Amino acid sequence: MKADLTPATPFFNVDRVPLYADHNGSKLLLQKEALVNHDTGVVYGVVSPKYKLVENDKIADIFTEAFKNHPVESINDHVNNDGGKWKRDIVFGGKYQKEVKVGDVVSTKITLHNSYDGLASVGFDFGTMRLVCTNGMKSYHKDYSVTFKHVVHDIVEKIRKIFEMKFEDFSTQFEMFKKLTQVNFTEKQFMDFVRANIKEDRELEEHEQRGVLSERQASKIIELYPQVRQRYNDHEDTVWSHLNVLTAIQTHHTKAHNGSNVFSAGYRNMQTLIDRFNKQTQYALAA
């Protein structure tokens, strides 16, 4: 049985190990280092000696300081199967949350991300959290992401300023969500949308896009549909209601063999499906 190498926490020591090459019986020191989990020995990536490694605990401390005076309502960490990738969801209350319809409150969320593969930059993405069912959503129609190439001395103040500046733009999402509660979208339309996104083993026409779901995945979504609607007592025939069926399934019904489900193939497939749903329903908003 394969051992579970997922760390219990995203905060652990990462060693920089010099790499050597055998050559004519001698060991030659390469201008490369391996990034290795100190506890498990898992190798995450290979970098140059000049590479600036930023460990997760430092990022967590920076963002804790940046938002110490903000109304933070919850923090949730995610790590992948070997601990090499980390995400942290920070959900805000106060002025950073809005009521989309009576009793249905959506909060601003940012997701920090870091990786020890030596390729990805430190950064954060804007998203939302629907409080009635703790579904997480990316922005509806625009990418709100921030990355940092270097962690500089004034990074805390920069994060605060960027957050407030981006939030002003991002806050238009709440008005968009309110509009979605008014746009009609039926169960039949939802089922047709799911079935239209099943992968097919055939040559596609020029205007067609390849499906993202297997038959099994599509069947599971259709099976879960009435359960999700019943659980959250949401039976409205609107785009908003059906968008939240998809995000509920993504958040609560995708799994990874080890590590957090947000790094699983099922979660990524559902995000692609959600992106397609959003794109399709934007035409209804424009009409």
Helices and strands as residue ranges (DSSP letters): E 14-23, E 26-37, E 43-47, H 56-66, E 72-79, E 85-92, G 94-96, E 97-101, E 104-115, E 122-130, E 135-138, E 145-148, H 155-170, H 172-180, H 187-196, H 215-231, H 239-252, G 261-263, H 265-286
